[in-house]
């Protein structure tokens, strides 16, 4: 750094947290001078010998003179006394922060000292990091790396102070989150303070048994893992329990109520309910750990994963089963949840998007077993059995979940809010909100430009409407029809051209009558769904990457088994055939109400550029990124029109694909509703088409997988950044492509 972040930093207290932050400041050169004040001379001597500070004092007044950052790294109950002592010696530009795990009492202490007008540099903070050992020697420069630091700015906190602290903690490689003081104390009471209280209580309970020696001698790993936190500093936790008394007692009340429920299920040997509770808890932990681990990184536009495709001779052969159809997987959960009776699903896609839908219905009180090896059992609650979720419903990256659930939630008797990740939060939701309002729904898109979060008020009586879709969209159509299940009278949707009909087919499979007359789909409200068995076919959107990969690779021979060939989804097959691909559809059959078949593709002839027929656009809307790769390898020009919908997917797929193709040496021109691609293929010539380069996927899973296929015909290394979202729809993508012959490497990035 050419200029330190601070001139002088003063630590009041220098234990594990303070000394770790001091190590960061020293390692990164963030301050010209670092001093500390503690009562322990040994701590000061040790800190001086370790090079953490340039001077140490017993009196905090001496430490804070001319400091532009004061860090209160001391017991939370000592805050008021220290602030009272140092108050006269602080300047208007001094930043004051702390590292305590409770915030309300820190703010109260500051108000007692400074009055109602708090210093603008006062910004409470809480690094959520720790270690089994304490003291100045226990500090580590990487203690905060990949951990969260919560700042709780007040209305009086100046933006310049907050931003400086954010920069400080980012140098420590921490993830910085800003949160309201009261919310912080409530969240920490449940996630940190209550577990510690429980650990202390359990160890105390067992220690008081007469057979305590045997209890501890034979304790299994679970007990050791859980009780480890009871080895924490008793004085610190004594102070925390009192400092956050109200929130902790509320958390204890909630725990006791839930424990009573669990006790009752065991007493009554209620196997069904107990399995539901245990399964829900297990799934919730897995879901939120998995989905939210990378959420902040994505929202800060930081890449978490990268594909590297190596050049060289590639083969592309084999017989594969790609994951289950995402659209069908979503709907199997939604319809099974509101059906009467039990629904058993096989072939369920265990990708993040479908799991977000599953978790949402668990949050609304539906008992769902699995998924395990693609099998899910849903114990339906009927049309009026959904319960109010206790918090926001997080939809991750799934636009299907949010738009279809908008229709279902509009008819419920409770309020709800749906949120999503950074990508979903940019996608338009007014296209579904507008017709739902016409039905009587109270729905608000609270983000900018009609984007999520989506807030819905319950207790609304819906009325059926006849709606002409301005733009073909299976998601919007389905959302309206699902609201129509609860609406008075008939609900109908007329499409400008046919879109996916998975909702209509599956409603019929659940025993609900749906009429299709040309492009008009209608149903009567007030019916019921009956649980059934659903076999989810392999997803043609996932299969499309292998189809294109085989079509552009010399000597390839790929068979994709049991792929869904719903006639509203087969645009990719028709377009590849028109381009001259050696593609056959074999062994056609019906499974779970959906047509399926095996698809075989050989790399035996050069593709030809075409004007992609507009009547196939809605039938291949998700497959166009992959088809753009095929077009680049074709001989002659390929033109796409009538596909403006591509600009409002997970990314602007027209522009993002055009940018990537140009990076790899392909001449292409994006248009308002499509693209013109000048193919570089030549009849009988299978030499590389693409140059190497770095591609930005914009965290769009289909962009990432499409450019991975370009690696089959590249002369240089291709790096695709932001590929972590591939798991939303195709969690086995890299394993299957490597098995087929693509040389792909996966890297996890900071």
C-alpha positions in Angstrom: 0.0 0.0 0.0 1.2 3.5 -0.8 -1.0 5.1 1.9 -2.0 3.4 5.2 -5.7 3.1 5.9 -5.1 4.6 9.4 -2.5 6.8 11.0 -2.9 5.4 14.5 -4.9 2.4 15.8 -5.5 1.9 19.5 -6.6 -1.4 20.9 -8.3 -1.4 24.3 -7.8 -5.1 25.2 -5.6 -7.5 23.3 -6.8 -11.0 23.5 -7.5 -13.5 20.7 -9.6 -11.2 18.5 -7.7 -8.0 19.1 -4.2 -9.6 18.6 -5.5 -11.3 15.4 -6.7 -8.0 14.0 -3.4 -6.4 15.0 -1.6 -9.1 13.1 -3.7 -8.3 10.0 -2.9 -4.6 10.3 0.8 -5.3 10.6 0.9 -7.8 7.7 -1.0 -5.5 5.4 0.6 -2.2 6.5 -2.7 -0.7 7.4 -1.5 1.8 10.0 1.5 3.9 10.8 1.2 3.2 14.5 -0.5 0.5 16.6 -0.8 0.8 20.3 -2.7 -1.0 23.0 -4.0 -0.6 26.5 -4.5 -3.5 28.9 -4.3 -4.1 32.6 -1.8 -7.0 32.1 1.9 -6.0 31.8 2.7 -9.4 30.5 0.2 -9.0 27.7 1.8 -5.7 26.7 5.3 -7.1 26.9 4.3 -10.1 24.8 2.6 -7.9 22.2 5.7 -5.7 22.0 8.0 -8.8 21.6 5.7 -10.1 18.9 5.8 -6.8 17.0 2.1 -6.3 17.2 2.3 -2.9 18.8 4.8 -0.1 19.1 3.8 1.0 22.6 1.7 -0.3 25.4 -0.2 1.4 28.2 -2.2 0.6 31.3 -4.3 3.7 31.0 -6.6 3.8 28.0 -6.4 7.6 27.9 -2.7 7.3 26.9 -3.5 4.8 24.2 -6.3 6.8 22.4 -4.5 10.1 22.1 -4.6 11.1 18.4 -5.9 7.7 17.4 -8.1 7.7 14.3 -9.3 4.1 15.1 -10.1 2.8 18.5 -11.0 -0.9 18.8 -12.7 -2.0 21.9 -11.5 -5.7 22.3 -12.7 -6.2 25.9 -15.5 -7.8 27.8 -18.8 -6.4 26.7 -19.8 -5.3 30.2 -16.8 -3.1 30.5 -17.8 -1.0 27.5 -19.5 1.9 29.3 -16.7 2.4 31.8 -14.0 2.6 29.0 -16.1 4.9 26.8 -16.6 7.2 29.8 -12.9 7.3 30.4 -11.7 7.9 26.8 -14.6 10.2 25.7 -12.8 13.6 26.3 -9.8 12.4 24.3 -11.5 11.3 21.1 -11.6 13.6 18.0 -14.7 14.0 15.8 -12.9 11.9 13.1 -12.1 9.0 15.4 -13.7 5.7 14.4 -14.8 3.7 17.4 -15.7 0.0 16.9 -15.9 -3.1 19.1 -15.6 -6.9 18.6 -18.2 -8.0 21.1 -20.8 -10.7 20.3 -23.7 -8.6 21.6 -24.6 -5.2 20.2 -27.6 -3.8 22.0 -25.8 -3.4 25.3 -22.8 -1.7 23.5 -25.2 0.8 22.0 -26.8 1.4 25.3 -23.4 1.9 26.9 -22.5 4.5 24.2 -25.8 6.3 24.8 -25.2 6.4 28.5 -21.9 8.1 27.9 -22.5 10.3 24.8 -26.2 10.9 25.2 -28.7 10.8 22.3 -26.2 12.3 19.9 -23.7 9.5 19.3 -20.3 10.1 17.6 -20.6 9.7 13.8 -17.5 7.5 13.9 -19.2 5.0 16.3 -19.9 1.7 14.4 -20.4 -1.4 16.5 -19.0 -4.6 15.0 -18.8 -8.4 15.6 -16.3 -10.7 13.9 -17.7 -14.2 14.1 -14.5 -16.1 14.5 -12.8 -17.8 17.4 -10.4 -20.5 18.6 -10.1 -22.9 21.5 -7.2 -20.9 23.0 -7.3 -17.3 24.1 -4.8 -14.5 24.8 -2.3 -12.5 22.7 -0.3 -15.6 21.7 -3.4 -17.3 20.3 -3.9 -14.7 17.7 -3.7 -15.6 14.0 -3.4 -13.5 10.9 -5.9 -15.7 9.1 -8.4 -16.0 12.0 -11.0 -14.0 10.1 -10.4 -15.4 6.6 -13.6 -16.8 5.1 -15.5 -15.8 8.2 -18.3 -13.3 8.6 -17.8 -9.9 10.3 -21.1 -8.2 11.1 -21.1 -4.4 11.3 -24.2 -2.7 12.9 -24.1 0.9 11.7 -26.5 3.3 13.5 -28.5 6.2 12.0 -25.7 8.4 13.4 -22.9 6.4 11.8 -21.1 8.3 9.0 -20.7 6.5 5.7 -17.0 7.2 5.6 -16.5 5.4 8.9 -18.5 2.4 7.8 -16.6 2.2 4.5 -13.2 2.3 6.3 -14.2 -0.5 8.6 -15.4 -2.6 5.7 -12.1 -2.1 4.0 -10.2 -3.0 7.2 -12.1 -6.3 7.5 -11.8 -7.1 3.8 -8.1 -6.9 4.2 -8.5 -9.6 6.9 -10.2 -11.7 4.1 -13.5 -11.6 6.0 -17.0 -11.4 4.5 -18.5 -8.2 5.8 -22.3 -7.9 6.4 -24.2 -4.9 7.7 -27.1 -5.6 10.0 -29.5 -3.8 12.3 -28.5 -4.0 16.0 -31.7 -5.7 17.2 -31.6 -8.2 14.3 -28.0 -9.0 15.1 -28.7 -9.8 18.7 -31.7 -11.9 17.8 -29.9 -13.9 15.1 -26.8 -14.5 17.4 -29.0 -15.5 20.3 -30.3 -18.4 18.2 -27.2 -19.4 16.2 -24.4 -18.8 18.8 -25.6 -18.0 22.3 -28.2 -20.7 22.5 -25.9 -23.5 21.3 -23.3 -22.4 23.9 -25.9 -22.3 26.6 -27.1 -25.8 25.6 -23.5 -27.1 25.5 -22.7 -25.8 29.0 -26.0 -27.2 30.3 -25.5 -30.7 28.8 -22.0 -31.0 30.1 -23.1 -29.8 33.6 -26.0 -32.3 33.5 -23.8 -35.2 32.7 -21.1 -34.2 35.0 -23.6 -34.3 37.9 -24.5 -37.9 37.2 -23.1 -40.6 39.5 -21.8 -42.5 36.5 -20.2 -39.4 35.0 -16.8 -41.2 34.5 -18.4 -43.8 32.3 -20.5 -41.2 30.5 -17.5 -39.2 29.5 -15.3 -42.3 28.9 -17.7 -43.7 26.3 -18.9 -40.5 24.8 -19.0 -40.7 21.0 -17.8 -38.2 18.5 -21.1 -36.4 18.3 -21.0 -35.6 22.0 -17.4 -34.3 21.7 -18.3 -32.2 18.7 -21.3 -30.7 20.3 -19.8 -30.1 23.7 -16.5 -28.7 22.5 -17.9 -25.1 22.8 -18.5 -25.7 26.5 -14.7 -25.3 26.9 -15.1 -21.6 26.1 -14.3 -18.9 28.6 -17.0 -19.0 31.4 -16.5 -15.3 32.3 -17.1 -14.2 28.7 -20.2 -16.3 28.4 -21.5 -15.2 31.8 -21.3 -11.7 30.5 -22.9 -12.5 27.1 -25.8 -14.3 28.7 -26.7 -11.3 30.8 -25.9 -8.8 28.0 -28.2 -10.4 25.5 -30.7 -11.6 28.1 -34.0 -10.9 26.3 -33.1 -12.4 23.0 -31.5 -15.5 24.6 -34.5 -16.2 26.8 -36.7 -15.9 23.7 -34.5 -18.4 22.0 -34.6 -20.8 25.0 -38.4 -20.6 25.0 -38.5 -21.5 21.3 -36.1 -24.4 21.9 -38.1 -25.7 24.8 -41.3 -25.7 22.8 -39.6 -27.5 19.9 -38.1 -30.0 22.3 -41.5 -30.7 23.8 -42.8 -31.4 20.3 -40.0 -33.9 19.7 -40.5 -35.5 23.1 -44.2 -35.9 22.4 -43.5 -37.6 19.0 -41.2 -40.1 20.7 -43.6 -40.8 23.6 -46.4 -41.5 21.2 -44.2 -43.4 18.7 -45.4 -41.2 15.9 -43.1 -42.6 13.3 -44.4 -40.7 10.3 -44.3 -37.3 12.0 -40.9 -38.0 13.6 -39.4 -38.9 10.2 -40.9 -35.8 8.8 -39.3 -33.6 11.5 -35.9 -35.3 11.4 -35.9 -35.3 7.6 -36.9 -31.6 7.4 -34.1 -30.6 9.8 -31.5 -32.6 7.9 -32.6 -31.2 4.6 -32.8 -27.6 5.9 -29.2 -27.8 7.1 -27.9 -29.2 3.9 -30.0 -26.8 1.8 -29.0 -23.6 3.5 -25.4 -24.5 4.0 -25.0 -25.4 0.4 -27.1 -22.6 -1.2 -26.0 -19.8 1.0 -22.3 -20.6 1.3 -21.7 -18.9 -2.0 -24.5 -16.4 -2.0 -22.6 -13.4 -0.6 -19.7 -14.1 -2.9 -22.0 -14.0 -5.9 -23.7 -10.9 -4.7 -20.3 -9.2 -4.4 -19.5 -10.4 -8.0 -16.7 -12.6 -6.7 -16.1 -15.7 -8.7 -16.1 -19.0 -6.8 -15.4 -21.5 -9.5 -13.8 -21.7 -12.9 -13.7 -24.3 -15.8 -10.5 -24.7 -17.8 -10.9 -26.5 -21.1 -7.6 -27.8 -22.5 -6.9 -27.8 -26.3 -5.9 -30.9 -28.2 -7.6 -33.9 -29.9 -10.9 -34.7 -28.2 -13.1 -37.7 -28.5 -16.8 -37.5 -27.5 -18.4 -40.9 -27.2 -20.5 -42.9 -24.8 -24.0 -43.7 -23.5 -25.2 -41.3 -20.8 -28.2 -40.6 -18.6 -28.3 -36.8 -17.9 -30.1 -35.5 -14.9 -33.8 -35.3 -14.5 -35.9 -32.6 -16.2 -35.8 -29.5 -14.1 -39.2 -28.2 -15.2 -40.9 -31.5 -14.3 -38.9 -31.8 -11.0 -40.2 -28.4 -9.9 -43.8 -29.2 -10.7 -43.7 -32.6 -9.1 -42.9 -31.0 -5.7 -45.4 -28.1 -6.2 -48.3 -30.3 -7.3 -47.5 -33.2 -4.9 -47.5 -30.7 -2.0 -51.1 -29.5 -2.6 -52.5 -32.9 -3.6 -54.4 -35.2 -1.4 -52.5 -38.3 -0.5 -48.9 -39.3 -1.2 -46.9 -38.6 -4.4 -43.8 -40.7 -5.2 -41.2 -39.2 -7.6 -38.4 -40.9 -9.3 -35.6 -39.3 -11.4 -35.9 -36.1 -9.4 -33.2 -33.5 -10.3 -31.1 -33.0 -7.2 -29.8 -29.6 -8.5 -30.0 -26.4 -6.5 -33.0 -24.9 -8.3 -35.2 -27.9 -7.7 -34.0 -28.2 -4.2 -35.0 -24.5 -3.6 -38.6 -25.4 -4.5 -38.5 -28.5 -2.3 -37.2 -26.5 0.7 -39.8 -23.8 0.1 -42.6 -26.3 0.6 -41.0 -27.9 3.6 -40.9 -24.4 5.0 -44.7 -24.3 4.4 -45.3 -27.4 6.5 -45.2 -30.1 3.8 -43.6 -33.4 4.9 -41.2 -34.5 2.2 -38.9 -37.5 2.3 -35.7 -37.4 0.3 -34.4 -36.7 -2.2 -32.2 -39.8 -2.2 -30.9 -41.2 -5.4 -33.5 -39.2 -7.3 -36.4 -40.5 -5.2 -38.8 -38.2 -3.3 -41.9 -38.9 -1.4 -44.3 -36.0 -0.8 -47.1 -36.2 1.7 -49.6 -33.8 0.3 -51.5 -31.4 2.5 -54.4 -30.6 0.0 -55.4 -27.4 -1.6 -55.8 -25.6 1.7 -53.1 -27.2 3.9 -50.1 -25.0 3.3 -48.9 -23.1 6.3 -47.3 -19.7 6.7 -43.5 -19.9 6.4 -41.6 -18.5 9.4 -39.4 -16.4 7.2 -38.7 -15.4 3.6 -38.7 -18.1 1.0 -35.3 -18.2 -0.7 -35.5 -19.3 -4.3 -31.8 -19.2 -5.1 -31.3 -19.0 -8.9 -34.7 -20.3 -9.9 -37.0 -18.1 -11.9 -39.4 -21.1 -12.4 -39.8 -21.4 -8.6 -40.5 -17.7 -8.1 -42.9 -17.2 -11.0 -45.0 -20.4 -10.4 -45.0 -19.9 -6.7 -46.2 -16.3 -7.2 -49.4 -17.8 -8.6 -49.8 -20.4 -5.8 -48.9 -18.0 -2.9 -51.4 -15.3 -4.2 -54.2 -17.7 -3.3 -53.0 -18.6 0.2 -54.4 -17.2 3.5 -51.0 -16.0 4.7 -48.5 -13.3 3.7 -45.2 -14.4 2.1 -42.0 -12.9 0.7 -39.7 -14.6 -1.9 -36.1 -13.7 -2.4 -33.3 -15.0 -4.7 -29.6 -14.8 -5.4 -27.9 -11.9 -7.3 -28.9 -13.3 -10.7 -32.5 -14.0 -9.9 -32.8 -10.6 -8.2 -32.3 -8.9 -11.6 -35.0 -10.9 -13.4 -38.4 -9.3 -14.3 -41.3 -10.4 -12.2 -43.9 -7.9 -13.3 -44.9 -10.1 -16.2 -46.4 -12.6 -13.7 -47.4 -9.9 -11.1 -49.6 -8.0 -13.6 -52.0 -10.7 -14.5 -52.2 -12.0 -10.9 -53.2 -8.5 -9.8 -56.0 -8.7 -12.4 -57.2 -11.8 -10.6 -57.3 -9.9 -7.3 -53.9 -10.8 -5.9 -52.0 -8.3 -3.7 -48.5 -8.8 -5.0 -45.5 -6.4 -5.1 -42.2 -6.6 -6.8 -40.2 -4.7 -4.3 -36.9 -4.6 -6.2 -35.9 -1.9 -8.7 -37.5 -2.2 -12.2 -40.1 -4.8 -11.1 -37.6 -7.3 -9.8 -37.5 -9.5 -6.6 -38.0 -9.6 -3.7 -41.7 -10.5 -4.4 -44.1 -9.7 -1.5 -47.6 -11.2 -1.5 -50.4 -10.5 0.9 -52.7 -13.4 1.8 -56.5 -13.6 2.3 -57.3 -12.4 -1.2 -60.3 -13.9 -3.0 -59.1 -14.6 -6.6 -61.3 -14.5 -9.7 -60.6 -16.2 -12.9 -59.4 -14.2 -15.9 -58.9 -14.7 -19.6 -55.3 -13.5 -20.3 -53.5 -13.0 -23.6 -49.8 -13.5 -23.1 -47.9 -10.6 -24.7 -44.8 -12.8 -24.9 -44.6 -16.5 -25.0 -43.6 -17.7 -21.5 -44.3 -21.1 -20.0 -43.5 -19.8 -16.5 -46.0 -16.9 -16.7 -48.7 -19.2 -18.2 -48.1 -21.7 -15.4 -48.2 -19.1 -12.7 -51.6 -17.8 -13.9 -53.0 -21.3 -14.2 -51.8 -22.3 -10.7 -53.5 -19.2 -9.2 -56.6 -20.3 -11.2 -56.8 -23.5 -9.2 -58.1 -21.4 -6.3 -59.9 -18.7 -8.3 -63.6 -18.4 -8.8 -64.7 -19.5 -12.2 -62.6 -20.2 -15.3 -59.0 -19.1 -15.8 -57.6 -19.2 -19.3 -54.3 -18.2 -21.0 -53.9 -17.7 -24.7 -50.3 -17.9 -26.0 -48.9 -16.1 -29.0 -47.2 -19.5 -29.8 -47.0 -22.8 -28.0 -44.7 -23.1 -25.0 -43.8 -25.9 -22.6 -46.9 -27.7 -21.4 -45.5 -29.5 -18.4 -47.9 -27.9 -16.1 -50.9 -28.9 -18.1 -49.7 -32.5 -18.5 -48.9 -32.9 -14.8 -52.1 -31.3 -13.6 -54.0 -33.9 -15.6 -51.7 -36.7 -14.1 -52.9 -35.4 -10.7 -56.5 -35.7 -11.8 -57.2 -32.0 -12.5 -59.0 -31.3 -15.7 -57.2 -28.8 -18.1 -58.5 -27.9 -21.5 -56.3 -27.1 -24.4 -57.9 -25.6 -27.5 -55.3 -24.5 -30.0 -53.2 -21.9 -28.1 -55.8 -21.4 -25.4 -55.4 -23.3 -22.1 -58.1 -23.2 -19.5 -59.2 -24.7 -16.2 -62.0 -24.2 -13.6 -61.1 -23.3 -10.0 -62.2 -25.2 -7.0 -61.0 -28.7 -7.9 -58.5 -31.0 -6.2 -55.3 -32.9 -7.0 -54.8 -36.5 -6.0 -51.4 -37.9 -5.2 -49.8 -40.1 -7.9 -46.4 -41.5 -9.1 -44.2 -39.3 -11.3 -41.2 -40.4 -13.3 -39.1 -37.4 -14.2 -37.6 -37.8 -17.7 -34.0 -36.8 -18.4 -33.8 -33.1 -19.2 -33.6 -32.2 -22.9 -32.0 -28.9 -21.9 -29.1 -30.7 -20.2 -29.0 -33.2 -23.1 -28.6 -30.3 -25.5 -25.0 -29.7 -24.5 -24.1 -33.3 -25.4 -26.1 -33.1 -28.6 -24.1 -30.1 -29.7 -20.8 -31.5 -28.4 -21.3 -34.6 -30.5 -22.5 -32.8 -33.6 -19.3 -30.6 -33.8 -16.7 -33.3 -33.0 -15.3 -35.6 -35.6 -16.0 -39.3 -35.0 -18.3 -38.7 -32.0 -21.0 -41.1 -31.1 -23.2 -40.3 -28.1 -26.4 -41.8 -27.0 -28.6 -40.0 -24.4 -31.1 -42.3 -22.6 -34.7 -41.6 -21.6 -34.7 -38.0 -22.6 -37.9 -36.1 -22.4 -39.2 -35.3 -25.9 -42.2 -33.3 -24.9 -43.3 -31.7 -28.2 -43.1 -28.2 -26.6 -39.4 -28.8 -25.9 -38.0 -30.5 -29.0 -36.9 -27.3 -30.8 -33.3 -28.2 -30.3 -33.7 -31.5 -32.1 -35.5 -29.9 -35.0 -33.0 -27.1 -35.4 -30.0 -29.4 -35.2 -31.6 -31.7 -37.9 -32.2 -28.6 -40.1 -28.5 -27.8 -39.7 -27.7 -31.3 -40.9 -26.7 -33.0 -37.7 -26.6 -36.8 -37.8 -29.3 -37.2 -35.1 -31.8 -40.0 -34.6 -34.6 -40.4 -32.0 -35.0 -44.0 -31.0 -37.1 -46.2 -28.6 -39.9 -43.6 -28.1 -42.2 -44.3 -25.1 -44.3 -42.7 -22.4 -43.3 -42.3 -18.8 -45.3 -40.4 -16.1 -47.4 -38.8 -18.8 -44.4 -37.4 -20.7 -43.0 -38.8 -23.9 -39.4 -39.9 -23.7 -36.8 -41.5 -26.1 -33.2 -42.3 -26.6 -31.3 -39.7 -28.7 -28.2 -40.7 -30.7 -25.9 -38.1 -32.3 -22.8 -38.8 -34.4 -20.2 -36.4 -35.6 -20.2 -37.5 -39.2 -20.9 -34.3 -41.3 -20.3 -30.6 -41.1 -23.2 -28.5 -39.9 -24.8 -25.9 -42.2 -25.8 -22.4 -41.2 -29.6 -21.7 -41.3 -32.2 -19.1 -40.5 -33.5 -20.7 -37.4 -37.3 -21.0 -37.8 -39.2 -18.6 -35.5 -41.9 -21.2 -34.8 -39.2 -23.3 -33.1 -37.9 -20.4 -30.8 -40.3 -21.0 -27.9 -39.5 -24.7 -28.2 -35.8 -24.2 -27.8 -35.5 -21.1 -25.7 -33.2 -22.5 -23.1 -31.0 -24.4 -25.6 -30.0 -21.4 -27.8 -26.6 -20.8 -26.0 -25.6 -24.3 -26.9 -27.0 -23.9 -30.4 -24.9 -20.7 -30.8 -21.8 -22.9 -30.4 -23.1 -25.3 -33.1 -23.7 -22.2 -35.4 -20.1 -21.1 -34.9 -18.9 -24.5 -36.1 -21.4 -24.5 -39.1 -20.6 -23.6 -42.7 -22.2 -20.3 -43.6 -24.3 -17.8 -41.7 -26.8 -18.6 -39.0 -29.5 -16.1 -38.1 -31.8 -16.1 -35.1 -34.8 -13.8 -34.8 -37.8 -13.6 -32.5 -35.9 -14.5 -29.4 -36.0 -11.3 -27.3 -36.8 -13.5 -24.3 -33.2 -14.5 -24.2 -32.2 -11.1 -23.0 -34.1 -11.5 -19.7 -32.9 -14.9 -18.6 -30.3 -15.6 -15.9 -28.2 -13.2 -17.9 -28.7 -11.3 -21.2 -27.8 -14.5 -23.1 -27.7 -12.9 -26.5 -25.1 -10.3 -25.5 -23.1 -12.6 -23.1 -22.8 -15.3 -25.8 -21.9 -12.7 -28.4 -19.2 -11.3 -26.2 -17.8 -14.8 -25.6 -17.9 -15.8 -29.2 -16.0 -12.7 -30.3 -13.4 -13.4 -27.6 -12.8 -16.8 -29.3 -12.6 -15.3 -32.8 -16.1 -15.8 -34.1 -17.7 -13.0 -36.2 -21.2 -12.4 -34.8 -23.6 -9.5 -34.4 -26.2 -9.4 -31.6 -29.6 -7.9 -32.6 -32.6 -6.8 -30.5 -34.3 -10.2 -30.7 -31.5 -12.5 -31.8 -28.1 -12.8 -33.3 -26.2 -13.3 -36.6 -23.3 -15.8 -36.4 -20.8 -16.3 -39.3 -19.8 -19.9 -39.0 -16.2 -20.9 -39.6 -16.9 -24.6 -40.5 -15.9 -26.1 -43.8 -17.2 -29.3 -45.3 -15.0 -32.2 -44.2 -12.7 -30.0 -42.2 -12.7 -30.8 -38.4 -9.9 -28.5 -37.4 -10.2 -26.2 -34.4 -12.8 -23.4 -34.8 -12.3 -21.4 -31.6 -9.4 -19.5 -30.3 -8.6 -19.8 -26.6 -9.5 -17.1 -24.2 -11.2 -16.1 -20.9 -15.0 -16.2 -20.9 -17.2 -14.4 -18.4 -20.3 -16.6 -17.8 -22.0 -14.0 -15.6 -22.9 -16.8 -13.3 -25.3 -18.2 -15.9 -25.2 -22.0 -15.9 -26.2 -22.5 -19.5 -23.6 -20.0 -20.7 -20.9 -21.8 -18.8 -21.8 -25.3 -20.1 -22.2 -24.0 -23.7 -18.7 -22.5 -23.8 -17.4 -25.7 -22.3 -18.6 -27.5 -25.4 -16.6 -25.1 -27.5 -13.5 -26.7 -25.9 -14.1 -29.7 -28.2 -13.0 -27.5 -31.2 -10.5 -25.0 -29.6 -6.9 -24.3 -30.6 -6.1 -22.7 -27.2 -7.0 -23.0 -23.5 -10.5 -21.7 -22.6 -11.1 -20.4 -19.1 -14.8 -19.9 -18.1 -15.2 -18.0 -14.9 -18.3 -18.0 -12.6 -19.3 -21.6 -13.2 -20.5 -22.4 -9.7 -24.2 -22.1 -10.9 -23.8 -25.2 -13.2 -24.9 -27.2 -10.1 -28.3 -25.5 -10.3 -29.4 -27.7 -13.2 -26.6 -30.2 -14.0 -24.6 -31.2 -10.9 -22.9 -34.1 -12.8 -21.9 -32.0 -15.8 -18.1 -32.1 -15.4 -18.0 -35.8 -14.5 -20.1 -36.9 -17.6 -18.2 -34.6 -20.0 -14.9 -35.9 -18.8 -16.2 -39.4 -19.2 -17.2 -38.6 -22.8 -13.7 -37.2 -23.6 -13.7 -33.5 -22.9 -10.5 -32.3 -21.1 -12.1 -30.1 -18.4 -10.6 -28.9 -15.1 -12.5 -27.3 -12.2 -10.8 -24.8 -9.9 -12.2 -23.3 -6.8 -11.3 -19.6 -6.5 -11.2 -17.1 -3.6 
